[in-house]
Amino acid sequence: MNHKKTAKIILENVGGQENVQELTHCYTRLRFVLNDKDKIDKEKIKELDNVLSVVESGGQTQVVIGKDVSEVYKEIDPLLSGEDTKADIKGKQNVSLVNKILNTIAAIFTPTIPAIAASGMVKGILAIAVMVAEAYFSTDIKEYNTYIILSAASDAIFYFMPIILAYTSAKVFKANEFIAMVIAGTLVYPTVIDLMTGDASVSLFGVGVTQANYTSSVIPIIIAVFFLSYVQRFFEQTIPEVLKIIIVPTFSLLVMLPLTLLLFGPIGIYLGNAVNFAYYYIMDFSSILLGAFIGGLWCVLVVFGAHRAIIPIGINDVAQNGRQNLLAFAGAANFSQAGSALGVFFKTKNKALKSVAISACVTALFGITEPAIYGTNLRLKTPMVYAIISGATGGAIMGWGGSYGTAFANQGVLTIPVYAEAGTVAFISYLVGIAVAFFGACMMTIVFGFKDLPEEVTESEKTIS
């Protein structure tokens, strides 16, 4: 794949650099915010090798590429002008408040996902090492220095989550990234933690402070950085140019740190507790129904980009409680997509579609489902239905067994050990759930079938490399 040529053609067919208001990317998609969507030529973009689909979702034009997305992004980014292309777009696109919120959440959390996934993988490897050491060597390796250091590496991103989110939030809200990180760093500073978790009351400038442990918190720093952006802009507009480099960051810090500890921090903690309460209220009402809902519809939410709204629940859950079941249920959805793709591989008589299906199956087993969704299942329609049914069944089994993971890990074969620490029943229910999702979707696709693509239609179609 010629990434440079692909980048140039994509940019030309979204209306050129002057039409691009914003460009970001996730694991598999380029996400454009465009000034005028009428300038897009979707068919030309879809003709490109390795472009799986073009999706309109959440006020964004999303070009689904797959594993090469970061390489294509690197080629497009320099082609965009450094000038502000945010022209007056009133009347050209109408992005709802809900979509703006979803896009903001995605922009804040998406850059953290690779590090979070890596931490989950390390935790999974450690879980395997502990089980092997106990089973075959009767040794508890948790006291070894190597284990302690690697365990710290797997937990660090969650412990220091406020600092990491301070940086990504500042990038999104156009605030000073380092002042934002200093505010977050103060929240998790050891002496401050001792104060906030101690028995004695805490005051700041004579005003009582709500005591809370901000390590691993998510919402407080996002709220604080949002308001920091306005405070910073106010000082930039009022302070003389010659003093800005020192006075603006100083005043911003002196204003925002008290506001964070006295107001925004407690609000964020209460909001986070409310979100967790709502999620677990539904969980307690019926873990089976919640598992079925997430397991069945997770990949449908992925198609519309709506899964971004609930990913922070899982991140916050791990940060606060050291466990999450959201991605356990979502794992059923991923394995069901892989199963349907494998069923397409066995059932289709089309050689090009076989190639797409087996590649998509393997990719989905490692946690990336877009090639399976767009390459086979949604494209053929009925395999997507089989995946939804099987994923819902697998998720329900996990919900019944109380499955959960000890890390926010991408759902795939490599992160299965993350769910082992939940206990025998919970882990077995997780294994049964992903097995039912995978083999159920595969067998339904083979037995009930789908409308196959004629060979002559797909001889020139793209394959996923």
C-alpha positions in Angstrom: 0.0 0.0 0.0 1.4 3.4 -1.0 0.5 5.5 2.1 1.6 8.8 0.5 -0.6 8.3 -2.6 -3.5 7.1 -0.5 -3.3 10.1 1.8 -3.2 12.5 -1.2 -6.2 10.9 -2.8 -8.2 10.9 0.4 -7.5 14.5 1.1 -8.4 15.5 -2.5 -11.8 13.7 -2.2 -12.8 15.1 1.2 -12.6 18.6 -0.4 -8.9 19.4 0.0 -7.0 20.9 3.0 -9.2 24.0 3.0 -12.3 21.8 3.8 -10.7 20.0 6.7 -11.6 21.6 10.0 -10.1 18.9 12.2 -8.4 15.5 11.7 -7.8 12.8 14.3 -7.5 9.0 14.1 -8.2 6.0 16.3 -7.1 2.3 15.8 -8.7 1.9 12.4 -10.3 5.2 11.3 -9.3 8.6 10.1 -11.8 11.0 11.7 -12.5 14.2 9.7 -14.5 17.2 10.8 -15.2 19.0 7.5 -16.5 22.5 6.7 -18.7 21.3 3.9 -19.7 17.6 3.6 -21.1 18.2 0.1 -17.6 18.2 -1.2 -16.9 14.6 -0.3 -16.6 12.0 -3.0 -17.1 8.8 -1.0 -17.1 6.5 -4.0 -13.6 7.6 -5.0 -12.3 7.1 -1.5 -13.9 3.6 -1.3 -12.1 2.6 -4.5 -8.7 2.9 -2.7 -6.9 -0.2 -1.6 -7.5 -1.0 2.1 -10.2 1.6 2.5 -13.0 -0.5 4.0 -15.7 2.1 4.3 -16.6 5.7 4.7 -19.0 6.4 7.6 -20.8 9.5 8.7 -21.1 9.5 12.5 -21.2 12.0 15.3 -20.6 15.0 13.0 -17.5 13.3 11.6 -16.6 11.8 8.3 -14.8 8.6 9.2 -12.6 6.8 6.7 -12.2 3.2 7.9 -8.7 1.9 6.9 -7.7 -0.7 9.4 -4.2 -1.4 10.6 -2.5 1.1 8.3 -4.5 4.1 9.6 -1.6 5.6 11.6 0.7 5.5 8.5 -1.9 7.2 6.3 -2.5 9.8 9.0 1.2 10.6 9.1 1.1 11.3 5.4 -2.0 13.4 5.5 -1.1 15.6 8.5 1.8 17.4 6.7 -0.5 18.1 3.8 -2.9 20.1 5.9 -2.1 23.8 6.1 -1.1 25.2 9.5 -3.6 28.0 9.0 -6.9 28.0 10.9 -9.4 26.4 8.5 -12.3 26.8 10.9 -14.2 29.0 8.6 -17.7 30.1 9.3 -19.5 26.8 8.7 -23.0 27.8 10.0 -25.5 26.3 7.6 -23.0 23.8 6.2 -23.1 21.4 9.1 -25.1 21.1 12.2 -23.4 19.1 14.9 -25.7 18.4 17.9 -24.6 19.0 21.5 -24.6 15.3 22.1 -22.3 14.6 19.2 -20.0 17.4 20.3 -19.8 15.9 23.7 -19.1 12.4 22.2 -16.4 13.8 19.9 -14.8 15.6 22.9 -14.8 12.4 25.0 -13.2 10.5 22.1 -10.6 13.2 21.5 -9.6 13.1 25.2 -9.5 9.3 25.7 -8.4 8.0 22.3 -4.7 9.0 22.7 -4.6 7.1 26.0 -6.0 3.8 24.6 -2.7 2.3 23.3 -1.0 2.9 26.7 -4.0 1.5 28.5 -4.1 -1.5 26.2 -0.3 -2.1 26.8 -0.9 -1.9 30.6 -3.6 -4.5 30.3 -1.4 -6.8 28.2 1.4 -6.5 30.8 -1.1 -7.3 33.6 -2.3 -10.3 31.5 1.2 -11.6 31.2 1.8 -11.2 34.9 -1.4 -13.1 35.6 -0.2 -16.0 33.5 3.2 -15.9 35.2 1.6 -16.1 38.7 -0.6 -19.0 37.7 2.3 -20.9 36.1 4.6 -20.2 39.1 1.9 -21.4 41.6 0.8 -24.5 39.6 4.2 -25.8 38.6 6.8 -24.3 41.0 4.7 -23.7 44.1 6.2 -20.2 44.2 4.6 -16.9 44.9 6.4 -14.5 42.5 4.5 -11.5 43.8 7.3 -10.7 46.2 10.0 -10.7 43.5 11.4 -7.3 42.5 10.8 -8.0 38.8 7.1 -8.7 39.4 6.7 -5.6 41.6 8.3 -3.3 39.0 6.3 -4.8 36.1 3.1 -4.6 38.2 3.8 -1.0 38.8 4.2 -0.4 35.1 0.8 -2.0 34.5 -0.9 0.1 37.2 1.0 3.4 36.6 -1.3 4.8 33.9 -4.3 4.4 36.2 -2.6 5.8 39.3 -1.4 8.9 37.3 -4.5 9.1 35.1 -5.2 12.7 36.2 -1.9 13.8 34.8 -2.3 11.9 31.6 -5.9 13.2 31.0 -4.7 16.7 32.0 -2.4 16.6 28.9 -5.0 15.2 26.5 -7.7 17.5 27.8 -5.5 20.5 27.5 -4.8 19.6 23.8 -8.6 19.4 23.2 -9.6 22.5 25.1 -6.6 24.5 23.9 -5.1 25.2 27.4 -1.5 25.1 28.5 -0.7 21.4 28.7 2.0 21.8 31.4 -0.1 24.0 33.7 -2.8 21.4 33.4 -0.4 18.7 34.3 0.9 20.7 37.3 -2.7 21.0 38.6 -3.1 17.2 38.1 0.3 16.5 39.6 -0.7 18.5 42.7 -3.8 16.3 43.1 -1.7 13.1 43.2 1.3 14.6 45.1 2.1 12.3 48.1 1.8 15.0 50.7 -1.5 16.2 49.4 -2.8 12.6 49.3 -1.8 12.2 52.9 -3.8 15.3 53.7 -6.8 14.4 51.7 -7.0 10.9 53.1 -6.2 11.7 56.7 -8.5 12.1 59.7 -7.9 15.8 60.2 -9.9 18.4 58.3 -8.2 20.2 55.4 -8.6 23.9 54.5 -7.3 26.1 51.8 -7.1 29.9 52.4 -9.3 29.2 55.4 -12.0 27.4 53.4 -12.8 23.8 54.1 -11.8 21.4 51.4 -13.8 18.3 50.5 -11.4 15.4 51.2 -11.1 12.9 48.4 -8.4 10.8 46.9 -7.8 12.0 43.4 -5.3 9.3 42.3 -6.9 7.3 39.5 -9.7 9.8 39.1 -11.0 10.8 35.7 -13.7 13.4 35.7 -12.3 16.1 38.1 -9.3 16.9 36.0 -11.3 17.1 32.7 -13.7 19.6 34.3 -10.7 21.6 35.7 -8.9 21.8 32.4 -12.1 22.8 30.6 -12.3 25.9 32.9 -8.6 26.4 32.8 -8.8 27.1 29.1 -11.2 30.0 29.7 -9.2 31.4 32.7 -6.0 31.2 30.5 -7.7 33.0 27.6 -9.0 35.7 30.0 -5.5 36.4 31.3 -4.0 36.3 27.8 -6.4 39.0 26.7 -5.9 41.3 29.7 -2.2 41.0 30.6 0.4 43.1 28.6 2.3 41.1 26.0 5.7 41.6 27.7 4.5 39.9 30.9 2.4 37.1 29.4 5.1 34.4 29.4 5.4 34.4 33.2 2.2 36.0 34.5 -0.4 34.1 32.5 0.7 30.6 33.7 1.3 31.9 37.2 -2.1 33.5 37.6 -3.8 30.5 35.8 -2.2 28.1 38.3 -3.0 30.3 41.4 -6.7 30.6 40.3 -7.3 27.1 39.1 -5.7 25.1 41.8 -8.0 26.5 44.6 -11.0 26.2 42.3 -10.1 22.6 41.5 -9.7 21.5 45.1 -12.7 23.5 46.4 -15.2 23.2 43.5 -14.4 21.2 40.4 -12.6 18.3 42.1 -15.5 17.5 44.4 -18.1 17.9 41.5 -16.0 15.5 39.4 -15.8 13.0 42.2 -19.6 13.1 42.8 -20.3 12.8 39.0 -17.9 9.8 38.7 -19.6 8.2 41.7 -23.0 8.8 40.1 -22.0 7.3 36.8 -20.6 4.2 38.5 -23.7 4.0 40.7 -26.0 4.1 37.6 -24.0 1.4 35.8 -23.9 -0.9 38.8 -27.6 -0.2 39.6 -28.4 -1.7 36.2 -25.8 -4.4 36.8 -27.4 -5.3 40.1 -30.9 -5.2 38.6 -29.9 -7.8 36.0 -26.3 -8.6 35.2 -27.6 -11.0 32.6 -29.5 -8.3 30.7 -26.6 -5.9 30.9 -24.2 -8.5 29.6 -26.6 -9.4 26.8 -27.0 -5.7 25.8 -23.3 -5.0 25.7 -22.3 -8.3 24.2 -25.0 -8.0 21.5 -24.9 -4.3 20.6 -21.3 -3.3 21.3 -20.2 -3.7 17.7 -23.4 -1.9 16.5 -22.4 1.0 18.8 -18.9 0.8 17.2 -20.5 1.3 13.7 -22.2 4.5 14.9 -19.3 5.6 17.1 -21.6 5.5 20.2 -19.3 3.1 22.1 -17.1 6.1 22.9 -19.8 7.3 25.3 -19.4 4.3 27.6 -15.7 3.5 27.3 -14.9 6.0 30.0 -17.1 4.0 32.4 -14.8 1.1 32.1 -11.6 3.2 32.4 -13.1 5.0 35.5 -14.1 1.6 36.9 -10.6 0.2 36.7 -9.1 3.4 38.0 -11.4 3.5 41.0 -12.0 -0.2 41.8 -9.3 -2.1 40.0 -11.8 -4.1 38.0 -14.3 -3.7 35.1 -16.8 -5.9 33.4 -17.7 -3.6 30.5 -14.9 -5.1 28.3 -15.7 -8.6 29.4 -19.1 -8.2 27.9 -17.7 -6.3 24.9 -15.3 -9.3 24.4 -18.3 -11.5 23.6 -19.1 -9.0 20.8 -15.6 -9.1 19.4 -15.4 -12.9 19.4 -18.8 -13.1 17.8 -17.6 -10.9 14.9 -14.6 -13.1 14.5 -16.8 -16.2 14.5 -19.1 -14.8 11.8 -16.1 -13.8 9.6 -14.8 -17.4 10.0 -18.2 -18.7 9.0 -18.1 -16.5 5.9 -14.7 -18.0 5.1 -16.0 -21.6 5.2 -19.3 -20.8 3.5 -18.5 -18.5 0.6 -17.4 -19.8 -2.7 -15.8 -16.5 -3.6 -12.0 -16.5 -3.4 -11.6 -12.8 -2.8 -14.2 -12.8 -0.1 -12.5 -15.8 1.5 -9.3 -13.8 1.7 -11.1 -10.9 3.3 -12.9 -13.1 5.8 -10.0 -15.1 7.2 -7.9 -11.9 7.6 -10.8 -10.1 9.3 -11.3 -13.1 11.6 -7.7 -13.1 12.8 -7.8 -9.3 13.3 -11.0 -9.5 15.3 -9.6 -12.3 17.5 -6.9 -9.7 18.5 -9.5 -7.1 19.3 -9.9 -5.0 16.1 -13.3 -5.7 14.7 -13.7 -3.1 11.9 -12.3 -5.3 9.1 -14.8 -8.0 10.1 -17.7 -5.6 10.5 -17.1 -3.7 7.2 -15.3 -6.4 5.2 -17.7 -9.3 5.7 -20.5 -9.2 8.3 -22.2 -5.8 7.8 -21.5 -6.1 4.1 -23.4 -9.4 3.9 -26.0 -8.3 6.5 -27.1 -11.7 7.9 -23.6 -12.6 9.4 -23.9 -9.3 11.4 -27.3 -10.5 12.8 -25.7 -13.9 13.8 -22.9 -12.0 15.5 -25.4 -9.9 17.5 -27.3 -12.9 18.6 -24.3 -14.9 19.6 -22.6 -11.9 21.3 -25.7 -11.3 23.3 -25.8 -14.9 24.4 -22.1 -14.9 25.4 -22.5 -11.6 27.2 -25.5 -12.9 29.2 -23.5 -16.0 30.3 -20.7 -13.7 31.5 -23.2 -11.5 33.3 -24.7 -14.6 35.0 -21.2 -15.8 36.1 -20.0 -12.4 37.3 -17.1 -12.1 35.0 -14.7 -9.1 35.3 -11.2 -8.1 34.4 -8.5 -6.5 36.5 -7.3 -4.2 33.7 -8.8 -2.1 30.9 -7.5 -4.4 28.2 -8.5 -4.7 24.6 -10.8 -7.7 24.2 -8.9 -10.5 22.4 -7.1 -13.8 22.8 -4.0 -12.2 24.3 -5.9 -10.6 27.2 -7.9 -13.6 28.3 -5.7 -14.0 31.5 -6.8 -10.5 32.7 -10.2 -12.2 33.5 -8.7 -15.1 35.4 -8.3 -13.3 38.7 -12.1 -12.9 39.0 -12.4 -16.5 40.4 -13.1 -19.9 39.0 -16.8 -19.5 38.3 -16.4 -16.0 36.9 -13.5 -17.0 34.7 -15.1 -20.2 33.4 -18.2 -18.2 32.5 -16.0 -15.7 30.6 -14.4 -18.6 28.7 -17.8 -20.2 28.0 -19.2 -16.8 27.0 -16.5 -16.1 24.4 -16.7 -19.7 23.1 -20.4 -19.4 22.7 -20.1 -16.1 20.9 -17.3 -17.3 18.6 -18.6 -20.8 17.7 -22.2 -19.8 17.8 -21.8 -17.0 15.3 -19.6 -19.2 13.1 -22.0 -22.1 13.1 -25.1 -19.9 12.5 -23.3 -18.3 9.5 -22.4 -21.7 8.1 -25.8 -23.4 8.8 -28.2 -20.5 8.0 -26.0 -18.9 5.4 -26.1 -15.6 3.6 -26.5 -14.2 0.1 -23.0 -14.9 -1.3 -21.3 -12.5 -3.6 -20.9 -13.7 -7.2 -17.3 -14.3 -8.2 -17.5 -11.9 -11.1 -18.6 -9.0 -8.9 -15.7 -9.3 -6.5 -12.7 -10.3 -8.6 -11.6 -6.7 -8.7 -12.6 -6.0 -5.1 -10.1 -5.1 -2.4 -8.6 -7.6 -0.1 -7.2 -6.8 3.4 -3.5 -7.3 3.6 
